[in-house]
Amino acid sequence: MHKIVDLFAGCGGMSRGFCDAGFEAVIAFEKDE
């Protein structure tokens, strides 16, 4: 299984898409100003 890091994650759509495709989201970061 491939692992990803989601930078500027927002609502998590990119992480969800990768997880649905068989990837594992290790961590997600969001900077709220």
C-alpha positions, 0 to 999 in steps of 0.5 A: 500500500502506498502512503501519502501526505496531504498538505493544505488538506481543506475538507479532505477531498484529495485524501478521500480520493487517494484512499478510495484508490487504495492509498493510505493517508498518513497525515493531513495538514491544514493551515488556517489563517 
